Amino acid sequence: MTDELDPDRLREDRDERSRLATEEPWEMLVTDVVDNEDGGTTISFDLDVEAHKAMANLGVQFVLHCAAAQVDMQVALDAILKMGSLDD
């Protein structure tokens, strides 16, 4: 069995991802916002090491959850925004 498929290793990795995603505080500082000619916006962030790990893990979890549910990522993001606007 390879190290990546070892159940204990997978459990430890999952626990570490969970800890990084929920441990507080981690800080994400917006350092620059640029409006682009095409109508988009470029946002730059400054992250400490723990925040960088947590954001990367959350991003991977989001992609994997969307894939497992066979939901397009943009559809999932739009649904999250709609859920937030239900409170308004």
C-alpha positions, 0 to 999 in steps of 0.5 A, a space after each residue: 500500500 502506498 503512503 498516500 492510501 494508508 488509512 491512518 495517513 488519510 485520517 491524519 491529513 483530514 484532521 489537519 485540513 479540518 484544524 487549519 480550516 477551523 482554527 482561529 484566528 488566521 488573517 487575510 489582508 486585502 493589499 490591492 484592488 484593481 478594476 480591469 478594463 474588461 469589467 473584472 477586478 483583480 484583488 491581491 491578498 497578504 496571507 500568513 502561512 497558516 491562512 495560506 494553508 487553510 485557504 488552499 485546503 478549503 479550495 481543494 475541499 470545495 473542488 472535490 465536493 463539487 466533483 463528488 456531487 457533480 455540480 459545476 463550481 460556478 453553479 455552486 458559487 452562485 447558489 451560495 450567493 443566493 443563499 446569502 441574499 435570502 436573509 435580506 
